[in-house]
Amino acid sequence: MQIKAHGLDLELNLSRPDAEGWMSAAVRVQVPSTTCRFNCTIEEAEWSSLVDELRRLEAAIGQSVCGSWENMEENMAFTFEVEAKGGLSGTYTFSPNNFSLGPVLSGSFDANQTFLKAWVAEACAETAHER
């Protein structure tokens, strides 16, 4: 999956889920003047909740809405703010460890609502497991 916006270039590749629904995630984040890579785990149901959140934001185009998502291992978190006139802004937090245990990369990004359709498609394709 890729999320590209002004101020954030995220590439995330998920493995197939194991018997308990956990997927390994290879994460590459590039933001102005910094690139980092780390691995973490994401549970299949929590990935579905990210897809659902992105779909909810996409369905609300033309309205002002906010949303957020965080994986339970506290390696990734997003907030999203969609403006009625088309703007989309957000924040991110990434860490190879739990947020309270190690280095944290955080910041903000900007896009417009048209990016949401591609983000939803990318998130859905990531769990299609046809690669």
HUQUI-V992389 format. One record per backbone hydrogen bond with DSSP energy under -0.5 kcal/mol. CO is the residue of the C=O (numbers start at 1). NH is the residue of the N-H. E is the energy in kcal/mol with one decimal. If there is no record, write none. Layout:
[[CO/NH/E] [CO/NH/E]]
This chain:
[[1/12/-2.9] [2/4/-0.5] [3/10/-2.8] [5/7/-0.7] [5/8/-1.8] [6/110/-2.1] [8/5/-2.8] [9/30/-2.5] [10/3/-2.1] [11/28/-2.8] [13/26/-2.6] [18/21/-1.9] [21/44/-3.1] [22/18/-2.3] [23/42/-2.5] [24/15/-2.2] [25/27/-0.6] [25/40/-2.0] [26/13/-2.3] [27/38/-2.0] [28/11/-2.8] [29/36/-2.7] [30/9/-1.9] [31/34/-2.6] [34/31/-2.9] [36/29/-2.8] [38/27/-3.0] [40/25/-3.2] [42/23/-2.6] [43/47/-2.1] [44/48/-2.1] [45/49/-1.5] [46/50/-1.4] [47/51/-2.2] [48/52/-2.7] [49/53/-2.1] [50/54/-2.6] [51/55/-2.5] [52/56/-2.4] [53/57/-2.2] [54/58/-2.4] [55/59/-2.5] [56/60/-0.9] [57/60/-0.6] [58/61/-1.4] [60/63/-2.3] [63/65/-0.7] [65/82/-3.2] [67/80/-3.1] [69/78/-3.1] [71/74/-1.9] [74/99/-0.8] [75/95/-2.1] [76/71/-2.0] [77/93/-1.8] [78/69/-2.2] [79/91/-1.4] [80/67/-2.4] [81/83/-0.5] [81/89/-2.5] [82/65/-1.9] [83/86/-1.8] [86/113/-2.2] [87/83/-3.1] [88/111/-2.8] [89/81/-3.1] [90/109/-2.2] [91/79/-1.8] [92/107/-1.7] [93/77/-1.9] [94/105/-2.8] [98/101/-2.5] [98/102/-1.0] [104/106/-0.6] [105/94/-2.6] [107/92/-2.2] [109/90/-2.2] [110/6/-2.5] [111/88/-1.8] [112/115/-2.1] [113/116/-1.3] [114/118/-0.6] [115/119/-2.1] [116/120/-2.7] [117/121/-2.2] [118/122/-2.7] [119/123/-2.4] [120/124/-2.5] [121/125/-2.5] [122/126/-1.8] [123/127/-0.7] [124/127/-0.8] [125/128/-1.4]]
